[in-house]
Amino acid sequence: MNKCVFFTAKEGSSKEFSMAKLADEKIISPLDVDNFIKQNRRFPCNLVLVQKRITKNGITQNINVPEKEFFDYQYNQFAYYLLSERLKNCIEENKGSKDSFSWIKVPVSSETETRDYYIPIFESIPDVLDLELTTRVPANNAILVPCFASEKLEGHNFFPKETSFGVLPRGIYVSESMKKILQKQKFDNIKFEKVKCSLGGTIIS
């Protein structure tokens, strides 16, 4: 029986967190970055890692970020899956036989060092949903609560669902086997959330 979970970042501290972002002098809208990636299959520029702190006087920003703030799943201003090279390599080595994705490299720099991060892109969306048990918004048919068909998950370890973001989905799912591999490797700042799955048209989780 194949099951999957939602793969995402842990919730950061409400008062202090590190974030990869455009340098202050770079003025590019998130939509323009999305379109640039889709058209050119590369990131338009490097990102900088800053530490933000919420104080009673507003938000402060510090570019002297401790090494420990370079997370395997790095928070970023675009909500991309911005993953460390070690995490990217682990996913690549354990992808399913039917998984199809590639990576865009994004250098991320603090005041003292630069590390390469990677964003996964998907040229096609796999057929993994139980269409009968997936809940959609009546007004626009957008997915509200997905349900994944166990029979369709065979060969998929790292994949998105149907999405309006094209090659840059904001939601990625992993198989139970991939989840165990990532947990064993002790990558930081990642978490897994249960999702609805079915087998033979009956909900199993």
N, C-alpha and C positions, 0 to 999 in steps of 0.2 A: 504494500500500500504506500503510495507516494503522497507526502504532505509537504507543505511549504510554510514559511513565515515571512513577515515583512522585515526588511533589513534597513536600519536607519541609525542615526547618531543618538547618543544619550542627550537628555536635556541638560543644557549648560547651567552654570550658576546664574541666578537671577541678577547678581550684583557684579560679577567679574567673569570674564570669558575672553578667550583668544579667538581671533577671526582673520581669515585670509580675505583681503579686499583689494580693490584698486588703489593705487597710490593716490594721494590727495589731488595731485595735479592732473590725473586722468579723469576725464569726464565722458563716460560711456554709459548709456542706459542699459539695464539688464536685457531689454528686448533686443537692443543692437548687438549685445554680446551673444545672445542666443542665435541671432541671424548670421552673425559672422562665423560662428562655429559650424552651423548647418551648411553654409556656403563654402567654407574653406577647410573644414575638418582640422582646425587648429585653434588655439586660444590666441586672442589678439595681443596679449601682453602678459608680463609677469604680474604676480600678485605679491602684496606685502602682508606679513603677519603682524598683527597688532594686538595688544592686550587692552580691552575696554573695561572700564570700571564705572558703575553707576553710583554717583554720589548725590548728596542733597543739593549740590550746586549744578548738577547735570552729568553728562557722560564725558569722562576723560579718556584719552588714548595714549598708550605708551608703546613705542617701537622696540624697546629693550625687553624682548619676550624670552622667558626662560626656555631652555631646551625641551623641558617636559611638556610645553604647550604645543609642540609639533605633534598633533595627534595622528593616529592612523586614519581616522575619519575626521577630516578637518572642517570645522565650521567655516562657512564662507558666505559672503553677502548675496550670492546668487542661488543659494540652496541647491547647488550641484552636489553630486556624489564625488567629493574631492578626496581621493584615497592615496595613502602612502605607497611608495614603490613596493614595500614588503607585502602589504595587503593586496595590492594589484597583482603581484606575482603569484600569491597563494590562490587567488580567485582564478587566474589564468590557468594555473597548473591543475585545477580541480573542476574546470567547467564541464558541463554535460555534453554529450555527443551531439545534441541538437541546439546547443547555445550558440548564438552568433552575435558577437560584439567586438569592438575595437577600443582603443584608448587614445586620448588626447593628453599630451604632457603639458603640465603647467608648473613652471618654477615658482616657488613661494619663498620669499626672503624675509628674515628678521634683520635686526641691526647687525648681527654677527655671522649669520650663515644663510645659505640657500639650499633648499631641498626640492627635489622633483616630486610632484604629485600628479595624479592621473584621474581623468574623468572618463567613465565608460560611455560609449555611444552605441546605439542600436539602430541598424538600418531597417530592421523589420520587427514587428511585434508578434510573438508566438501565440498560437491558438491554445490557450491554457485555461480559459474560463468555462465554468458551467453556466451557460447562457440562461438557463431556466431559473437557476437559484441566485444569480447575480442581481442585486437590487440597483435600479437606475432611477435617475431623476426624471419624472414624466415630462417636464418642460423641454429638456434638451437631450435626453437619453444619456447623460453623463453617468459614469459609474459612481454609485453612492457607497455600496458595500459589495466588494467583489467576492465571488465564490469560485475556488479553483477546483477543476475536475481532476481527481487523482489519476484517472486513465490518461489524461493529456500531459501530465507532469513528467512522464518517463523521458529521460534524456535531457532534462532541464535542471540546472543547478543554480543559475544566476540569470534572472530575466525580469523584464517589466511586464505590466499588464497594458491593456489598451489605454492610450493616453493622448491628450491634446498637445503634448509638448514635443511630439515627433521623436527625433533621434536622442533627445535629452530628457528622458523621463525623470520625474521627481519622486517616483516610487519604484523601488526594485525589491524583488523577492528572491529568497534563496531556499533551496531544498533543505530538508532536515539533515541530510548528510553533509551539505556544505556548512550548515550552522554548526555542527559538531566539530568540523575541521577548524573553523574560524575561532571557536571557543577554545579549542585545544592549543592553538597558537597564541592565545592571550593578546589579541589585538585590543588596543585601548579605544575608548570612546565609541564603541559600537553596541547596539542592542537589537533584540529580536522581539517582534510582537506577533501574537497569534492571529491567524486569519481563518476565514471560513473555507473549508474544503469539503468535497463531496466524493462519494464513491457509488457508482451506479445510480446516480440521481438522488442519493440520500446524504444529508449532511453528516459528516463524521467529526468535524471539529469547528 
